[in-house]
Amino acid sequence: MNGRPPDPAGRHHHGWKTGLVVKGFPYPGLTDFLAALERAGELHRVEVPVDPTLEMSEIVTRTVRQRGPALLFEHPTRGEMPV
């Protein structure tokens, strides 16, 4: 067993520690997924600093309501990694 509880939807998790592609996810990693979104015009990179606690949720809520693209916040004001 891999240490994870079974998925109620029946998805396979056999590679979660080894880096293998999980069945049902067509991209080898997040970078590839983001690149595919970008090629399809379905990714918007937010390049300005955004506070993840106070601003990010409002921006995401408005974008989702308008059926907008996926968002990548490149410069959160707190933390070290893009969100």
C-alpha positions as CSV (number, residue, x, y, z in Angstrom):
1,M,0.0,0.0,0.0
2,N,1.3,3.5,-0.7
3,G,0.3,5.1,2.6
4,R,-2.6,7.1,1.2
5,P,-6.3,6.3,1.8
6,P,-8.1,4.9,-1.2
7,D,-9.7,7.5,-3.4
8,P,-13.5,7.3,-3.3
9,A,-13.7,8.2,-7.0
10,G,-11.5,5.2,-7.8
11,R,-8.5,7.2,-9.1
12,H,-5.1,5.6,-8.9
13,H,-2.4,7.1,-6.8
14,H,0.4,4.6,-7.4
15,G,3.1,7.1,-8.2
16,W,2.6,9.9,-5.7
17,K,6.0,9.4,-4.0
18,T,8.0,8.2,-7.0
19,G,7.1,11.0,-9.5
20,L,5.3,8.7,-11.8
21,V,2.3,10.2,-13.7
22,V,-0.9,9.5,-11.9
23,K,-3.5,7.7,-14.1
24,G,-5.9,10.2,-15.5
25,F,-3.6,13.2,-15.5
26,P,-2.3,13.8,-19.0
27,Y,0.7,16.0,-18.0
28,P,4.0,14.8,-16.4
29,G,4.1,17.8,-14.1
30,L,2.7,21.3,-13.2
31,T,5.1,23.1,-15.6
32,D,3.8,21.1,-18.5
33,F,0.2,21.7,-17.5
34,L,0.8,25.5,-17.2
35,A,2.5,25.5,-20.6
36,A,-0.6,23.8,-22.1
37,L,-2.9,26.3,-20.5
38,E,-0.8,29.1,-21.8
39,R,-0.7,27.7,-25.4
40,A,-4.5,27.4,-25.3
41,G,-4.9,31.0,-24.0
42,E,-6.4,29.7,-20.8
43,L,-3.8,31.1,-18.4
44,H,-3.4,34.6,-17.1
45,R,-0.1,35.5,-15.3
46,V,-0.7,38.1,-12.6
47,E,2.7,39.9,-12.6
48,V,1.9,42.6,-10.0
49,P,2.4,41.9,-6.3
50,V,-0.8,40.5,-4.7
51,D,-1.4,39.8,-1.0
52,P,-2.5,36.1,-0.7
53,T,-4.5,36.8,2.4
54,L,-6.4,39.9,1.5
55,E,-6.5,40.2,-2.3
56,M,-6.0,36.9,-4.0
57,S,-9.3,35.3,-3.0
58,E,-11.3,38.3,-4.3
59,I,-9.4,38.3,-7.6
60,V,-10.0,34.6,-8.0
61,T,-13.7,34.9,-7.1
62,R,-14.3,37.6,-9.7
63,T,-12.4,35.7,-12.3
64,V,-14.3,32.5,-11.7
65,R,-17.7,34.3,-11.8
66,Q,-16.8,35.7,-15.2
67,R,-15.6,32.2,-16.3
68,G,-12.2,33.6,-16.8
69,P,-8.9,31.8,-17.3
70,A,-6.7,30.0,-14.8
71,L,-4.6,32.5,-12.8
72,L,-0.9,32.2,-11.8
73,F,0.1,34.8,-9.2
74,E,3.8,35.3,-9.9
75,H,4.6,37.7,-7.0
76,P,2.6,37.0,-3.9
77,T,3.6,39.5,-1.2
78,R,3.9,36.7,1.4
79,G,5.8,33.5,0.7
80,E,8.5,32.6,-1.7
81,M,6.7,30.7,-4.5
82,P,4.2,31.6,-7.1
83,V,0.6,30.6,-6.4
